[in-house]
Amino acid sequence: LLGRDDIMVIAGGVIPAQDYEFLYNAGVVGVFGPGTCIPEAAVKILQILIECLKSE
């Protein structure tokens, strides 16, 4: 995002489903809407972070 590969951006809240693709294309690595199970979201974020760290 903004040329910064060292910053992982996560989006959450009331975000229309049609905006998800735009966000992902802009560099957002995870989008979590209302009702997201917090432990599941945390696991997914950790998995993404681990993958990012492996590629360094």
Distance bins in CASP14 RR format, pairs under 12 A and 6 or more apart:
PFRMAT RR
TARGET T0000
AUTHOR 0000-0000-0000
RMODE 2
METHOD distances of the structure
MODEL  1
1 7 1 0 0 1 0 0 0 0 0 0 0
1 8 0 0 0 0 1 0 0 0 0 0 0
1 9 1 0 1 0 0 0 0 0 0 0 0
1 10 0 0 0 0 0 1 0 0 0 0 0
1 11 0 0 0 0 0 1 0 0 0 0 0
1 23 0 0 0 0 1 0 0 0 0 0 0
1 24 0 0 0 0 0 1 0 0 0 0 0
1 25 0 0 0 0 0 1 0 0 0 0 0
1 26 1 0 0 1 0 0 0 0 0 0 0
1 27 1 0 1 0 0 0 0 0 0 0 0
1 28 1 0 0 1 0 0 0 0 0 0 0
1 29 0 0 0 0 1 0 0 0 0 0 0
1 30 0 0 0 0 0 1 0 0 0 0 0
2 9 0 0 0 0 1 0 0 0 0 0 0
2 26 0 0 0 0 1 0 0 0 0 0 0
2 27 0 0 0 0 1 0 0 0 0 0 0
2 28 0 0 0 0 0 1 0 0 0 0 0
3 9 0 0 0 0 0 1 0 0 0 0 0
3 26 0 0 0 0 0 1 0 0 0 0 0
3 27 0 0 0 0 1 0 0 0 0 0 0
4 27 0 0 0 0 1 0 0 0 0 0 0
5 27 0 0 0 0 1 0 0 0 0 0 0
5 29 0 0 0 0 0 1 0 0 0 0 0
5 52 0 0 0 0 1 0 0 0 0 0 0
5 53 0 0 0 0 0 1 0 0 0 0 0
5 55 0 0 0 0 1 0 0 0 0 0 0
5 56 0 0 0 0 1 0 0 0 0 0 0
6 49 0 0 0 0 0 1 0 0 0 0 0
6 52 0 0 0 0 1 0 0 0 0 0 0
6 53 0 0 0 0 0 1 0 0 0 0 0
6 55 0 0 0 0 0 1 0 0 0 0 0
6 56 0 0 0 0 1 0 0 0 0 0 0
7 27 0 0 0 0 1 0 0 0 0 0 0
7 28 0 0 0 0 0 1 0 0 0 0 0
7 29 0 0 0 0 1 0 0 0 0 0 0
7 49 0 0 0 0 0 1 0 0 0 0 0
7 52 0 0 0 0 0 1 0 0 0 0 0
8 27 0 0 0 0 1 0 0 0 0 0 0
8 28 0 0 0 0 1 0 0 0 0 0 0
8 29 1 0 1 0 0 0 0 0 0 0 0
8 30 0 0 0 0 1 0 0 0 0 0 0
8 44 0 0 0 0 0 1 0 0 0 0 0
8 45 0 0 0 0 1 0 0 0 0 0 0
8 46 0 0 0 0 0 1 0 0 0 0 0
8 47 0 0 0 0 0 1 0 0 0 0 0
8 48 1 0 0 1 0 0 0 0 0 0 0
8 49 1 0 0 1 0 0 0 0 0 0 0
8 50 0 0 0 0 0 1 0 0 0 0 0
8 51 0 0 0 0 0 1 0 0 0 0 0
8 52 1 0 0 1 0 0 0 0 0 0 0
8 53 0 0 0 0 0 1 0 0 0 0 0
9 23 0 0 0 0 1 0 0 0 0 0 0
9 24 0 0 0 0 0 1 0 0 0 0 0
9 26 0 0 0 0 1 0 0 0 0 0 0
9 27 1 0 0 1 0 0 0 0 0 0 0
9 28 1 0 1 0 0 0 0 0 0 0 0
9 29 1 0 0 1 0 0 0 0 0 0 0
9 30 1 0 0 1 0 0 0 0 0 0 0
9 31 0 0 0 0 1 0 0 0 0 0 0
9 45 0 0 0 0 0 1 0 0 0 0 0
9 48 0 0 0 0 0 1 0 0 0 0 0
9 52 0 0 0 0 0 1 0 0 0 0 0
10 23 0 0 0 0 0 1 0 0 0 0 0
10 24 0 0 0 0 0 1 0 0 0 0 0
10 27 0 0 0 0 0 1 0 0 0 0 0
10 28 1 0 0 1 0 0 0 0 0 0 0
10 29 1 0 0 1 0 0 0 0 0 0 0
10 30 1 0 1 0 0 0 0 0 0 0 0
10 31 1 0 0 1 0 0 0 0 0 0 0
10 32 1 0 0 1 0 0 0 0 0 0 0
10 33 0 0 0 0 0 1 0 0 0 0 0
10 36 0 0 0 0 0 1 0 0 0 0 0
10 41 0 0 0 0 1 0 0 0 0 0 0
10 42 0 0 0 0 0 1 0 0 0 0 0
10 44 0 0 0 0 1 0 0 0 0 0 0
10 45 1 0 0 1 0 0 0 0 0 0 0
10 46 0 0 0 0 0 1 0 0 0 0 0
10 48 0 0 0 0 1 0 0 0 0 0 0
10 49 0 0 0 0 0 1 0 0 0 0 0
11 19 0 0 0 0 1 0 0 0 0 0 0
11 20 0 0 0 0 1 0 0 0 0 0 0
11 22 0 0 0 0 0 1 0 0 0 0 0
11 23 1 0 1 0 0 0 0 0 0 0 0
11 24 0 0 0 0 1 0 0 0 0 0 0
11 26 0 0 0 0 1 0 0 0 0 0 0
11 27 0 0 0 0 1 0 0 0 0 0 0
11 28 1 0 1 0 0 0 0 0 0 0 0
11 29 0 0 0 0 1 0 0 0 0 0 0
11 30 1 0 0 1 0 0 0 0 0 0 0
11 31 1 0 1 0 0 0 0 0 0 0 0
11 32 1 0 0 1 0 0 0 0 0 0 0
11 33 0 0 0 0 1 0 0 0 0 0 0
11 36 0 0 0 0 0 1 0 0 0 0 0
11 41 0 0 0 0 0 1 0 0 0 0 0
11 45 0 0 0 0 0 1 0 0 0 0 0
12 19 0 0 0 0 0 1 0 0 0 0 0
12 20 0 0 0 0 0 1 0 0 0 0 0
12 23 0 0 0 0 1 0 0 0 0 0 0
12 28 0 0 0 0 1 0 0 0 0 0 0
12 29 0 0 0 0 0 1 0 0 0 0 0
12 30 0 0 0 0 1 0 0 0 0 0 0
12 31 1 0 0 1 0 0 0 0 0 0 0
12 32 1 0 1 0 0 0 0 0 0 0 0
12 33 1 0 1 0 0 0 0 0 0 0 0
12 34 0 0 0 0 1 0 0 0 0 0 0
12 35 0 0 0 0 0 1 0 0 0 0 0
12 36 1 0 0 1 0 0 0 0 0 0 0
12 38 0 0 0 0 0 1 0 0 0 0 0
12 41 0 0 0 0 1 0 0 0 0 0 0
12 45 0 0 0 0 0 1 0 0 0 0 0
13 19 0 0 0 0 0 1 0 0 0 0 0
13 20 0 0 0 0 0 1 0 0 0 0 0
13 23 0 0 0 0 0 1 0 0 0 0 0
13 30 0 0 0 0 0 1 0 0 0 0 0
13 31 0 0 0 0 1 0 0 0 0 0 0
13 32 1 0 0 1 0 0 0 0 0 0 0
13 33 1 0 1 0 0 0 0 0 0 0 0
13 34 1 0 0 1 0 0 0 0 0 0 0
13 35 0 0 0 0 1 0 0 0 0 0 0
13 36 0 0 0 0 1 0 0 0 0 0 0
13 41 0 0 0 0 0 1 0 0 0 0 0
14 31 0 0 0 0 0 1 0 0 0 0 0
14 32 0 0 0 0 0 1 0 0 0 0 0
14 33 1 0 0 1 0 0 0 0 0 0 0
14 34 1 0 1 0 0 0 0 0 0 0 0
14 35 0 0 0 0 0 1 0 0 0 0 0
14 36 0 0 0 0 0 1 0 0 0 0 0
15 21 0 0 0 0 0 1 0 0 0 0 0
15 22 0 0 0 0 1 0 0 0 0 0 0
15 23 1 0 0 1 0 0 0 0 0 0 0
15 24 0 0 0 0 0 1 0 0 0 0 0
15 28 0 0 0 0 1 0 0 0 0 0 0
15 30 0 0 0 0 0 1 0 0 0 0 0
15 31 1 0 0 1 0 0 0 0 0 0 0
15 32 0 0 0 0 1 0 0 0 0 0 0
15 33 1 0 0 1 0 0 0 0 0 0 0
15 34 0 0 0 0 1 0 0 0 0 0 0
15 36 0 0 0 0 0 1 0 0 0 0 0
16 22 0 0 0 0 1 0 0 0 0 0 0
16 23 0 0 0 0 0 1 0 0 0 0 0
16 31 0 0 0 0 0 1 0 0 0 0 0
16 33 0 0 0 0 0 1 0 0 0 0 0
16 34 0 0 0 0 0 1 0 0 0 0 0
17 23 0 0 0 0 0 1 0 0 0 0 0
17 24 0 0 0 0 0 1 0 0 0 0 0
17 31 0 0 0 0 1 0 0 0 0 0 0
17 33 0 0 0 0 1 0 0 0 0 0 0
17 34 0 0 0 0 0 1 0 0 0 0 0
18 31 0 0 0 0 0 1 0 0 0 0 0
19 25 0 0 0 0 0 1 0 0 0 0 0
19 26 0 0 0 0 1 0 0 0 0 0 0
19 28 0 0 0 0 1 0 0 0 0 0 0
19 31 0 0 0 0 1 0 0 0 0 0 0
19 33 0 0 0 0 0 1 0 0 0 0 0
20 26 0 0 0 0 0 1 0 0 0 0 0
20 27 0 0 0 0 0 1 0 0 0 0 0
20 28 0 0 0 0 1 0 0 0 0 0 0
20 29 0 0 0 0 0 1 0 0 0 0 0
20 30 0 0 0 0 1 0 0 0 0 0 0
20 31 1 0 1 0 0 0 0 0 0 0 0
20 32 0 0 0 0 0 1 0 0 0 0 0
20 33 0 0 0 0 1 0 0 0 0 0 0
21 27 0 0 0 0 0 1 0 0 0 0 0
21 28 0 0 0 0 0 1 0 0 0 0 0
21 31 0 0 0 0 1 0 0 0 0 0 0
22 28 0 0 0 0 1 0 0 0 0 0 0
22 31 0 0 0 0 0 1 0 0 0 0 0
23 29 0 0 0 0 1 0 0 0 0 0 0
23 30 1 0 0 1 0 0 0 0 0 0 0
23 31 1 0 1 0 0 0 0 0 0 0 0
23 32 0 0 0 0 0 1 0 0 0 0 0
23 33 0 0 0 0 0 1 0 0 0 0 0
24 30 1 0 0 1 0 0 0 0 0 0 0
24 31 1 0 0 1 0 0 0 0 0 0 0
24 48 0 0 0 0 0 1 0 0 0 0 0
25 31 0 0 0 0 0 1 0 0 0 0 0
27 48 0 0 0 0 0 1 0 0 0 0 0
27 52 0 0 0 0 0 1 0 0 0 0 0
28 45 0 0 0 0 0 1 0 0 0 0 0
28 48 0 0 0 0 0 1 0 0 0 0 0
29 41 0 0 0 0 0 1 0 0 0 0 0
29 44 0 0 0 0 1 0 0 0 0 0 0
29 45 0 0 0 0 1 0 0 0 0 0 0
29 46 0 0 0 0 0 1 0 0 0 0 0
29 47 0 0 0 0 0 1 0 0 0 0 0
29 48 1 0 1 0 0 0 0 0 0 0 0
29 49 0 0 0 0 1 0 0 0 0 0 0
29 51 0 0 0 0 1 0 0 0 0 0 0
29 52 1 0 0 1 0 0 0 0 0 0 0
30 36 0 0 0 0 0 1 0 0 0 0 0
30 41 0 0 0 0 1 0 0 0 0 0 0
30 44 1 0 0 1 0 0 0 0 0 0 0
30 45 1 0 0 1 0 0 0 0 0 0 0
30 47 0 0 0 0 0 1 0 0 0 0 0
30 48 1 0 0 1 0 0 0 0 0 0 0
30 49 0 0 0 0 0 1 0 0 0 0 0
30 52 0 0 0 0 0 1 0 0 0 0 0
31 41 0 0 0 0 0 1 0 0 0 0 0
31 44 0 0 0 0 0 1 0 0 0 0 0
31 45 0 0 0 0 0 1 0 0 0 0 0
31 48 0 0 0 0 0 1 0 0 0 0 0
32 38 0 0 0 0 1 0 0 0 0 0 0
32 39 0 0 0 0 0 1 0 0 0 0 0
32 40 0 0 0 0 1 0 0 0 0 0 0
32 41 1 0 1 0 0 0 0 0 0 0 0
32 42 0 0 0 0 0 1 0 0 0 0 0
32 43 0 0 0 0 0 1 0 0 0 0 0
32 44 0 0 0 0 1 0 0 0 0 0 0
32 45 0 0 0 0 1 0 0 0 0 0 0
32 48 0 0 0 0 0 1 0 0 0 0 0
33 40 0 0 0 0 0 1 0 0 0 0 0
33 41 0 0 0 0 1 0 0 0 0 0 0
34 41 0 0 0 0 0 1 0 0 0 0 0
35 41 0 0 0 0 1 0 0 0 0 0 0
36 42 0 0 0 0 1 0 0 0 0 0 0
36 43 0 0 0 0 0 1 0 0 0 0 0
36 44 0 0 0 0 1 0 0 0 0 0 0
36 45 0 0 0 0 0 1 0 0 0 0 0
37 43 0 0 0 0 1 0 0 0 0 0 0
37 44 0 0 0 0 1 0 0 0 0 0 0
38 44 0 0 0 0 0 1 0 0 0 0 0
38 45 0 0 0 0 0 1 0 0 0 0 0
39 45 0 0 0 0 0 1 0 0 0 0 0
39 46 0 0 0 0 0 1 0 0 0 0 0
40 46 0 0 0 0 0 1 0 0 0 0 0
40 47 0 0 0 0 0 1 0 0 0 0 0
41 47 0 0 0 0 0 1 0 0 0 0 0
41 48 0 0 0 0 0 1 0 0 0 0 0
42 48 0 0 0 0 0 1 0 0 0 0 0
42 49 0 0 0 0 0 1 0 0 0 0 0
43 49 0 0 0 0 0 1 0 0 0 0 0
43 50 0 0 0 0 0 1 0 0 0 0 0
44 50 0 0 0 0 0 1 0 0 0 0 0
44 51 0 0 0 0 0 1 0 0 0 0 0
45 51 0 0 0 0 0 1 0 0 0 0 0
45 52 0 0 0 0 0 1 0 0 0 0 0
46 52 0 0 0 0 0 1 0 0 0 0 0
46 53 0 0 0 0 0 1 0 0 0 0 0
47 53 0 0 0 0 0 1 0 0 0 0 0
47 54 0 0 0 0 0 1 0 0 0 0 0
48 54 0 0 0 0 0 1 0 0 0 0 0
48 55 0 0 0 0 0 1 0 0 0 0 0
49 55 0 0 0 0 0 1 0 0 0 0 0
49 56 0 0 0 0 0 1 0 0 0 0 0
50 56 0 0 0 0 0 1 0 0 0 0 0
END
